[in-house]
């Protein structure tokens, strides 16, 4: 083969290699997947939310109306549901984040078998089916369950009481549901924190609490934020824990969507409520990202 032909062949191969490894081609499968299974179904649901309601079917095809969104936004019934969902999400987020900070810190400071055991507790919770987890909470909090027996034994309660089918039960169930995710998001930041900074603070006279508050906490704010975002997003749209452990008089938005879709067969109103929930979650998450933009940049190396 002539040197010129060899050079042209190498040049052609190099051109092909550059085309194959172009960044847009590498992300193409993900883009196609997102378009096919997220964007297109989402747009279809948006269209359903703009159909007129009917009692003879799911919706009136070919129509267009904003009445469904007006009903969701201005009806006192839906306002109460959305407000309760928001309060529930804030409550769960506050509790889960606080508990996760201390649990992640305990994992970080533990050694050997104890560290492995604490991590195993978090991981095995993720590997357990959600329904199994929630039914275990139902058994634990029942009047004959171990938690009631403990409270009676230490004389906190005079007799067993019902700790489920109420806000307490729903909150415990939801916190337990998202707890592993918040712990791991905080621990992922803690695991790269330099312990010598804490030792230096203590050498300079800081107490354990003060060194945690002034050295550790500012460094893990990004992980706490990520955990809070996950917790709020999941809790605002929570269904399983409020349904199995909560009160029938305290419906979340997800429970109302299910009722509208399956029981009342009112798809336009159900999808309109779903998109209002989605917008609230996106607005809240965007606000958190905006407020803590610098911390998130540090967390992801930006």
N, C-alpha and C positions, 0 to 999 in steps of 0.2 A: 504493500500500500504506500502510495506517495505521501511525503510529509504534509503536503497541503490537504490531502483527503483526511489524514489522521487528525490534523488540527481542526478541520471543519466538523469532524465527527465529535470531537471533544467539546467543541463550541455548542453543537446541537444538544448534546447530553447535558451540558451545563444550563442551557436555556430551559430544557424540560425539567431539570431539577429545581430551578428557580420557580417555575410555574407550579410545580407540585407542592412545593413548600411555602407557597404564598400564604400569609396569615389568614386572608379571607377564605381560602380553601380549607384551612385547618378548622375554622369555626363554622364552616358551612353545615355540617351535620347537626350541630347544636342549634343553629338558626332555623333549619328546616324543622327540627323536632319542636322547638318553641312555637313556631308559626302554626304547625299542624295540630298540636295538642294543647296549646294555651291561647294564642292570639285569636285564631279562627273560632274556637268554641266561645271565647269571651265576647267576640263581636256578635256571634249568634245570640248569646244571652242578652246582650244590649238591645238587639233588635226585638227580642221577645218582650223585654221590659217596656217597649214603646208600642206594643199592640194594645188594643182595647180589650177590656175584660168581657167575659160572657159566661152565662150559666149553663150553656149547652156544650161546652168544650173547654179546652185549655186557654184559648185566646181566639180573637177574630183576626184571621190572616189578612194581610194586605192593608191594615189600618195603621194609623200613626196618632199617638196622643202622649201628652206629658202628664196626664191625670194620675197615673200610678205614682210618679215621683212626688207630685203635689200631695197625694194622700199620705205617703210615707213621711214627708217632711212636716206637714201641718196637722196631721191627725194626732189628737192627744194620746190615743192608744199606742201608736208607733213611737211617739216621742217618749213615753214612759218606758217602752221596751229598749229603745236606744240609750236612754239615760241610765237605766239599770245595767245594761251591758257595759257601758263606759265605766260606771262605778265599780262593777265587778272586776273588770280588767285592771283598773288602777289598784284595787285592793290586792288582787292576786299578784300583780307585778311587784308591789311594794314588799309583800311578805316573801315571795319567792326570791327576789333579789337580795334581801337582807340575809335570809337563811343561806343562800348560795355563796355569798361572800365569805361567811365564816366556815362553811363546809369546804370550799375551795382552798381557803387559807390552811385549814387543818390538813388537807391532802398534801399541800405544798410543804408543810413543815414536818410531816410524818416521814418515817424511814422504814425500809425493809418491808416486813409482812404487813404492818399496819397501813402503810401507804398503799400497798397492793389491795388490801381488804377494802379500804375506802373507795378506791377506784373501781373495784369490782362491784361494790354496791351501786355505784352510779351506772356502770355499763349494763349490769344485769337488769336494772330497771328499764333501760332502753330496749332490751331484748325481750321484755315481757309484753304480751299483748295488752293493749289499752283496756279492753273490757275486763280482763283478768285482774289488772291493777285496781280498777275502780270497784270491782266486786269485793276485792280484798279489803279496801277501805270501808265498804258497806258493812262487812262482817266485823271489822275492828271497832267501828263506831256504833254498832247496834247496841241496844240496851243490855244484851247478854254478852257483849263483846269484851275483850280484854281491857280496852281503854276505860269503859264504864266501870268495870270491876276495880281497876286501879284507882280511879277517882273516889269510889266509895271506900276503898281500903284506907286511903290517906285522908278520908273525911272531908274531901272537897265537895262531894255530893252526899246527900243523905240516902238517896236511892238512885238506881240507874235511870237515865233520861235519854230521850231520843235525840241523837246528835246528827241524824241524817234527815233527808227530805226538808232541808232548810238551808239558809245561806251559809251556815257554818260547814255543813257537809259538802256543799258545792264548792266552797272555797278550798277546803282541805283536798278534795279530789282534784281540782284544777291545779293547785300548787304542786301536788304530787306528780301530776302529768307533765308539767313543764320544768320541774326541778332539775332533772339531769341535764337538760340543754343549757340552762342558766349556769349551772355549776361548771360544765365543760367550757363554756365561753369565757368565764372568769379565770378558770384554772389555766387555760391556754395562754393567757397573758401573764399570770403569776409564774408559770414555769420558766419563763425567760427573764424574770426579775433577778437582779444581782443582790444576793443576801448580804454582801459586805456593806451595802449602803445602810441597811437596817442596823448592822453591827456598829457602824460608825456613828449613827445617831444615838445608839445606846451608850457608846463610849463617851459621848459628849453630854450624857446625863438624861437623855430622854427615857421615859418609862416605856413599857411594852405597848401600852395603849397609845401613848403619844407618838411613838415611832411608827405604829401601824397607821394612825390617822394622818401623819404628816409625810411619811415616806412611802408606805405601801399603797395606801388608798389612792393618792394622785396618780400612781403609776399604772393602776389597774382600772382606771375610770373607763377606758375604752372597752374593756371586757365587760364591765358592769353595764355599759350602755347597750352593747350587743345583746346581752342577756335580757335586759329590760325590753328591748324592741321585740325579741322573740316572744317573751312572756305576754306583752300587751297584745301583739297581733293574734296570738293563739287564743288568748282569754277573751278578747272582744268578740271573736267568732266562735266561742266555745259551745259545744253541743253535748258531748258525752257526759262530762262531769255534772253539769247543771241538770241534765235530764235524769240521770240515775241517782244522784245524791241531793239534788236541790228541791226546792218547793215548786209546786205547780202554779203558785200565784206569783212567782218571780221568773218569768220567761226571759231568756236571752234572745238576741236577734236571730241566731241560728235555729233555735227551737221554733220561732215564729215562721221562719222561712220553710222549715220542714212541714209545719202545719198547713201553710198556704199551698205548698206544692202537692202534698199527698192527701190531706184531708179535704181541703176546700177546692183543690184542683184549679187554683188561681195563679197560673204561671206568670202573667205580667206583673202582678203585685209582688210576688215572691222574688222575682229577679230584680225588680226595682229596689226592694229592701236589701237584697244582696249587694247591689252596687253602691248603695248608700253606706253600708257597712265597710265595703272595700275602700271607698273614698275616705272615710273617717280613719281607717287604719293607715292608709297611705299618707294622709295629711299628718297624723301623729308621728309616724316614723320619719317623715321628711323633716318635721320640726326638730325631732331629737337629733337627726343627722346634722342639721344646720347648726344647732346650738353647740354640739360637740364635734364639729368637723375636724378640729386639730387633733383631738384624741383618737378619732377613728383613723386618721392618717397615720399616726404613730403605730396603731395596732396592726395595720396592713402594710406597713413599710412604705407608705406613699410619701 
